[in-house]
């Protein structure tokens, strides 16, 4: 029994004195530090592990979202509002022309409008028309990309004021109030006014680039101006220029005709006089106009158009010589 009691006494831990004195303060300090170390290192280990787990989960979730987003756009070719918002935030490419990316958002800007029109007409299930408008939309996105590249090379910019002026001219030409004009844009193009401004900016950019780079058209304009100065009529000039120009004779329209400004310009001319080269809202070439007659509200005039061809020639050359890469499947 005595041995058992002695053994039990040996197993019991040595207790610190309850009172802290100069002799026992070191023992109490060591006890406190040991208790701190006991809880500190397991917590540090847990925090590090938690950070790694969080990082791994975050990367995995991000990879899943990226994969789904890629499939949504490049495999399923989604045109939903969510897909459109994603492409407006991220500059994702839908195609590339001679090293210049065409934005996916630009493609959806045009394609969603076309699909909405087909939906309104009850033709959204006609696959041949959907494919046609898809090709048309991606072609427009490629034209925008190529126009942006040429604009940089030629130091051409289009500011918001020019865009607003173009929209105002179109509104005035249509003789609609602002609210009515916005409704027409919404009903026919299914665009908001902000989307219309983007599209108009691209239109202006392409027009200004087309006028800038087309030296052939500039030479034809100079030739026609010289012929006008020599006293030749518009009919004679058209005959001499042949298929280099596009003539239209004896066009009778009302004074409020919407044709980009040709009718208005004709009414300001003296009968038989040929105008200087004019640019219309269409921005597709130079026009030489002559007034034939102007009675009451009817105007009869003729014009010779010098078309712009350089931009389209360059663009088609790149397409026909494998300088275009598509990142979504299209049916050519």
Buried (B, 14 or more C-beta within 10 A) or exposed (E): EEEEEEEEEEEEEEEEEEEEEEEEEEEBEEEEEEEEEEEEEEEEEEEEEEEEEEEEEEEEEEEEEEEEBEEBBBEEBBBEEEBBEBBBEEEBBBBBBBEBBBBBBBBBBBBBBBBBBBEEEEEBEEEEBBEBBBBEBBBBBBBBBBBBBBBEEEEBEBEEEBBEEBBEEBBEBEEBEEEEBBEEBBEEBBBEEEBBBBBBBBBBBBBBBBBBBBEBBBEBBEBBBEBBEEEBBBEEBBEEBEEBBBBBBEBEBEEEBBBBBBBBBBEEBEEEEBBEBBBBBBBBBBBBBBBBEBEEEEBBBBBBBBBBBBBEEBBEEBBEEEBBEBBBEBEE
